[in-house]
Every structure is written in structure tokens, then in C-alpha cells.
Amino acid sequence: MEIIEDYLKKPYWIIDILPKQVPEHSPGQYGAVERYFRKKAALRRKQLNILLKLNCYYDLVLQRAGGQTTNPEPKLLKSVVGEEYLNVLVGGALIVVDHTDTYMTVYGADHEFLELLSQLAASEGLFVWQPEINDDADRS
């Protein structure tokens, strides 16, 4: 668990349905749109596909309430993405997949990993971006 805490102190990026951060007090309806997409199985499939594709290049260590698994079978990964809070150690980075969010958060990634991750996200119709302010501020 200490290694996870160390990653959470590092710079982070977002893998998201939107190409950039929504400004605070945006006149749009970010909250309603987020709630809509949060319920979509298609979004969870995209997140799953990114993790599976990353696992072709790197070992993937899945940490969840049920324990830790290295290079989990695709069937196991499919059963937990979108259903549980997950920490995924992969490529020298940490990817947090929170089943209550529409985005995944990537901590401590290097340039090479981010390049691959951006290509994989784009192949799924998702975007990788870094928040303007690297803190836990609400995006809505």
C-alpha cells in the first residue's frame, strides 16, 4: 500500500471522454453528462480495452479489495472494471480506475508510457490530458 501512496504524490494525467478539463462553473451541464456516461457499459469496455492492450506491452498488477493479481486473465479484468475501485500498476505508473467516475487517473507515467497510452486511448475514442491545476479540485 505504501507504493500506491508514493504514486499518488506524483504528477497525474486523466484518461477521459472529454479532450480537456471542464472549467469550474462551466455554463454547460457537465454533471448531467457525467452521470449519463457513468452508466454506459460502452465506456467501461473502452477502459477495459486500454488495460488489456497495455498488458500486451507490460506486466499488469491489479490491486483491489479482493487482493492482488499479476497479469490477470482478461475475463477477470472484465468482471471488475466498472464494478470495483482498482489500482493498476503498469509500465512504471499507477492507473486508478474508480467505478464511480467516467475517467481513469494515471500517476507517475514517463514520456514513453504516456505516448503509448495516448495512442491506445485514441483508438478507443478517449483522450489523455493533464489537469491545469494538479490537485484534487472538482472538475465540474
N, C-alpha and C positions, 0 to 999 in steps of 0.2 A: 504494500500500500504506500510505502514511503516513495517509491519510484513514481507513482502516479502523482503524488503531491509535488514532487520536483518538476514534473512536466507541466502541471497547472500554473507554475510560475513563469513559464516561457511564453514568448510571443505566440499568438494563435491566428488561425485563419478559419473561415467559415465555408462549408460546402452547402450551398443553398439553392432554393428555387428562384431566387432573385439575383441579379447581377451585381448589386451593391447594397450597402446598408441603407435602410429606410430612415430618413431624417426624423428626429424626435419631433412630435407634433405635426406629422405629415397630414395634409388635408385628405388623403386617401383613406381607405378602410383596411389598413394592414391587419388589424386584429381579426376581422371577419374573414379575410382571405386566408390568414394563417390557420384559423380554426377549420376552414373548409379543406385545405390541403393536408392538415394533420390527420384527417380521417381517410385519406386516399391510399389505398393499397399500392397504387402505381408509384407513389413517392417512396414507399418502403422497399419496393422492388429495385428502384434506382439506387438507393442506398446500399442494399444488399449486393447488387451487381458491382458497385465500386469496390466494396470489400473483397468480393470473390476475385475480381480482376487483380487487385493489389496482391492477393495471396498467390498469384502466379509468379510474381516477382520477388516477394519477401515472405518470410515466415510471419504468421499472424498469430498473436497471442490474445485470446479472448478472455477477458475477466468480467465476471458477472456474479450475482448473488449466489448462484449455484456452483461457483468455483472457477478454476482457470483451465483453459484448453488451448493447446498449441496446434495450429493448423486444423481447426475444427472441420468436420465434414460439411459440405455445402448445405445438406439437409438440416443440420443443427443450427448453422448460422441463419438459415431462412426462418427457422422456428422462433428465434429470439430477436431478430431485427424488427423494431417496431412494437415489440411486446415487453421489452425489459430495458433497463439502463445498462449500457455496455461501455466498458473501457477496452479499446483495441490497441495493443502495442504492435506497430508495424513500421518497418523502414526507418527505425530510429526516431519515430514520432508516436504520439498518442492521439488516437481518434476517439472522441466521446460521442456516442450515439444515445441520445436521450429520447425515449419513446414518446415524450410529451412535446417534443419540438419538431419543426419542419426542417431543421438543418443539423449538420454534424459539425463538431468543432475539432480542429486539428492543432495540436500543440507541439512546438519544438521541431517542426519539419525543416529540412535543409532544402536548398535550391533544386537539387536533382529530384528529390521526392515530390516537391511541390509541382514541378514541371509535369511529371508523370500523373500526379493526382489531378491536375488541371485538365489534362487530356482525357483521363478516364471520366471525370465529372462531365466534361463537354459531351462525351459520347453518350451520356445518359440525359443530356438536356439540363444539366445543373451547372452552377458557377462556383468558382473558388475566389474569395476576396478576403482582404484583411480589414477589420473594422478601423474606422478613423481614429477612434479612441480605444486603445487596447485594455478595456476593463469590462466589468460585468454589467454595464449600463443596459437598460431595457431598450430594445430596438424599436419599439412601437411608438 
